[in-house]
Amino acid sequence: MSARNITFTIVCIIGVLADQLTKAWVVANVELHYGEIPIIDGFLSIVHEQNDGAAFSSFEGMQGMFMVFTIIAVAVLLDLARRLPSDALYMSATLGMIMSGALGNAIDRVRFQKVTDFIRVYTDNPSMKDWLIDQIGTNTYPIFNIADSAILVGVILFLIHSMFLEEAETEPEDESSEDGEEGETGADDVAAQEAAAE
């Protein structure tokens, strides 16, 4: 098995396990809708919500559509991973993260028709809290889970690679090919000069 496939598989498995184990712990230990465990006062806590929509509690009540999207996404991710060079560890890990997030939430939808969300990020800073409530109606970021985080981080890493790293990786090859062409041209010129002298 290539380094690409090993990296993709390991990252995907770790992501799915982390997602499912944390969700199971929350369901068993935090009361639905009312329980809350502070992690960082005024900023981060563990809660328990059941979401029948997409990532970050959006588009509720559309389970069938999201399962179709998940199947398509998994097929696309597998195809992208298959096309990577055998030593492309960065992109293998990135695609593995996105895959783990898609599978983690898909497992919830198949088992429970809902997704467990539990990470609450918010602010109790008086000025920021009042401004956020006035502008968007809440001082809390949409509650999410490990799978949502894996998808978000994976997509950001994918975009970073596409916009910056991919160009840097191809530049040396382009330069070497140009050098090769110049070398070939120079050799042709020398041969032509020798032929003319004869």
Secondary structure, DSSP 8 states (H G I E B T S, - for coil): --HHHHHHHHHHHHHHHHHHHHHHHHHHHS-TTT--EEEETTTEEEEEEEESSSGGG-STT-HHHHHHHHHHHHHHHHHHHHHS-TT-HHHHHHHHHHHHHHHHHHHHHHHHSSEEEEEEEB---HHHHHHHHHHHS-SB---B-HHHHHHHHHHHHHHHIIIIIHHHHHHHHHHHHHHHHHHHHHHHHHHHHHHHH-
